[in-house]
Amino acid sequence: MSTSRPASRSELIAYAKRQLGDPVIEINTDPDQEEDVLELSLQFFQQFHFDGVERIYLKHEVTANNISDKYVTLSDAIIGVERVLPFDSRTRGIDLFDVRYQLLLNDIYSLQSTDLVYYVQIQNQLALLNQMLVGQKPVRFNRHQNRLHIDMDWAQDTAVGEFIIVEAYRILDPDTFTDVYNDLYLKKYVIAQMKKQWGNNLKKFSGVQLPGGVTLNGQVIYEEAVQEIQQLEIEVESRYQEPVDFFRM
């Protein structure tokens, strides 16, 4: 049974072919080619469309191998890393005479004795100074290596058994969140890519007449599809793509 709200790979492929004329017109594509088209379209959607990913916070327990290797291995589904949450305020070693302990006591006292507006201003100033003088731990990540490198003194700044919290962006698994297959932009992009594949197949047989005297111009179909794909890719850049520095790769 056909559906206009695809919820699986096969349903989205069938939907795209119907939009191109199937079954009234035979769409000359091989099942393997159709799977390739869908996979290409999903990769593009997950790479550039903000609805193709989700922001998550990963908790990773530090191991001895992490300290020696100086990186953390992430899953294949991670497409980008935004930052590592600050973890330099570790509690071990903090006592009554520790500077951080004294500052915390001062903050608690300030909440009872001064206006909150002034307190917020001071906290913002301290945060700015901390960002300028200390800053966040620099991170480097490449999705093909799946390795998150954190530029710090691993032996000094962390220890085995402690946790690192990573703010990252993970690809939405369409087989788990099947509504991805019904995304309006993804459907348009799959249709255009399917049309391109169909036209690419047909243009190799230019001038061949089909039964009934009909002649399909594969070159025209191919060129129309290429133009549609270009327009869709421009649209995703202007409407659906996050800023260039959105991910810290």
QUINOR-V746648 format. One record per backbone hydrogen bond with DSSP energy under -0.5 kcal/mol. CO is the residue of the C=O (numbers start at 1). NH is the residue of the N-H. If there is no record, write none. Layout:
co	nh
CO	NH
CO	NH
This chain:
co	nh
8	12
9	13
10	14
11	15
12	16
13	17
14	18
15	19
16	20
17	22
18	21
21	24
21	25
26	28
27	29
30	34
31	35
32	36
33	37
34	38
35	39
36	40
37	41
38	42
39	43
40	44
41	45
42	46
43	47
44	48
45	49
49	52
50	53
52	172
54	170
56	58
56	168
58	60
58	166
60	62
60	164
62	161
63	67
64	68
65	69
66	70
66	71
70	150
72	148
75	78
77	171
80	169
81	248
83	85
83	167
88	90
91	94
93	95
95	98
98	102
99	103
100	104
101	105
102	106
103	107
104	108
105	109
106	110
107	111
108	112
109	112
109	113
110	114
115	119
116	120
117	121
118	122
119	123
120	124
121	125
122	126
123	127
124	128
125	129
126	130
127	131
128	132
129	133
130	134
130	135
138	151
140	149
142	145
142	146
142	147
146	74
146	148
147	142
147	149
148	72
148	150
149	140
149	151
150	152
151	138
152	154
153	156
153	157
154	158
159	162
162	62
164	60
164	166
165	85
166	58
166	168
167	82
167	83
168	56
169	79
169	80
170	54
172	174
173	176
173	177
176	178
177	180
178	181
179	182
180	183
183	187
184	188
185	189
186	190
187	191
188	192
189	193
190	194
191	195
192	196
193	197
194	198
195	199
196	200
197	201
198	202
199	203
201	204
202	205
203	206
205	208
210	213
214	210
216	218
217	221
218	222
219	223
220	224
221	225
222	226
223	227
224	228
225	229
226	230
227	231
228	232
229	233
230	234
231	235
232	236
233	237
234	238
235	239
235	240
236	240
236	241
240	50
243	246
247	249
248	81
249	141
